[in-house]
Amino acid sequence: MLDETVQHQLLDQARRAREYAYAPYSNFKVGAAVLTAAGEIFSGCNIENASLGATICAERVAILTAVAAGRRDLTALAVIADTPDPVAPCGLCRQMLAEFSPDCL
């Protein structure tokens, strides 16, 4: 279980990332943040494209940002959308989590 302070930091970073979401087609803005074993936090937002297959989810942006920085030891994920209810990662994001952080699933 994550320390409550770390949980709040993850959620805050995901919330901040959501502000940068580019979602002109769905208007569904999402932010995500991942935590590494060393305590680093990497965040990302969803980025849509008119060609829907080119759209990338916030979770994958956060994961790929961490991986691009040389961090592959992800231990936690927070996802924030502009909805009152929680949202879960899609299948593509779950597959990527399985590659880099099976314990997050």
C-alpha positions in Angstrom: 0.0 0.0 0.0 1.3 3.4 -0.9 1.9 6.1 1.7 -1.0 8.6 1.7 1.3 11.5 0.9 2.6 9.6 -2.2 -1.0 8.8 -3.3 -1.9 12.5 -3.1 1.3 13.4 -5.1 0.4 10.9 -7.8 -3.2 12.2 -8.0 -2.0 15.8 -8.1 0.5 15.1 -10.9 -2.2 13.3 -12.9 -4.6 16.2 -12.3 -2.1 18.7 -13.5 -1.3 16.6 -16.6 -5.0 16.4 -17.5 -4.9 20.2 -17.9 -2.7 19.7 -21.0 -4.9 17.0 -22.6 -5.7 17.5 -26.3 -9.1 16.0 -26.8 -11.0 18.1 -29.4 -12.9 15.1 -30.7 -14.2 13.4 -27.5 -13.8 16.2 -25.0 -12.7 13.4 -22.6 -9.6 14.8 -20.9 -7.4 12.3 -19.0 -4.2 12.7 -16.9 -2.1 9.9 -15.6 1.0 9.6 -13.3 3.3 6.7 -12.7 5.6 6.1 -9.7 9.0 4.5 -10.0 10.6 2.3 -7.3 12.9 5.2 -6.6 10.0 7.5 -5.9 10.1 9.5 -9.1 6.8 10.5 -10.7 6.2 10.8 -14.4 2.9 12.2 -15.9 1.1 12.4 -19.2 -2.1 13.4 -20.8 -4.2 11.9 -23.6 -3.6 13.3 -27.1 -6.2 12.7 -29.7 -5.9 12.7 -33.4 -8.5 12.9 -36.2 -7.2 9.5 -37.2 -8.4 7.8 -34.0 -5.8 5.0 -34.2 -3.1 7.6 -33.7 -4.7 8.8 -30.4 -2.6 8.0 -27.4 -3.9 7.6 -23.8 -2.6 9.5 -20.8 -1.5 6.2 -19.2 0.8 5.3 -22.1 2.2 8.8 -22.3 3.1 8.7 -18.6 4.6 5.2 -19.0 6.6 6.1 -22.1 7.9 9.3 -20.5 9.3 7.2 -17.7 10.8 4.6 -20.0 12.3 7.4 -22.2 14.0 8.7 -19.0 15.4 5.2 -18.4 12.9 4.2 -15.7 11.2 0.8 -16.1 10.6 -0.1 -12.5 7.0 1.3 -12.2 5.2 0.6 -9.0 2.0 2.6 -9.1 -0.4 4.4 -11.5 -3.0 7.1 -11.0 -5.5 8.1 -13.6 -7.8 11.2 -13.5 -10.5 12.0 -16.0 -13.0 14.8 -16.0 -15.8 12.5 -14.8 -17.1 12.0 -11.3 -16.4 8.3 -11.4 -13.1 6.5 -11.6 -11.7 5.4 -14.9 -9.8 2.3 -15.7 -7.0 1.9 -18.3 -7.9 0.5 -21.7 -6.6 -2.8 -23.0 -3.6 -1.2 -24.8 -2.6 0.6 -21.6 -3.0 -2.6 -19.5 -0.8 -4.4 -22.0 1.9 -1.7 -21.6 1.5 -1.9 -17.8 2.0 -5.6 -18.0 5.3 -5.0 -19.8 6.7 -2.5 -17.2 4.7 -3.0 -14.1 2.7 -6.2 -13.7 2.1 -5.3 -10.0 0.0 -2.2 -11.1 -2.6 -4.4 -12.7 
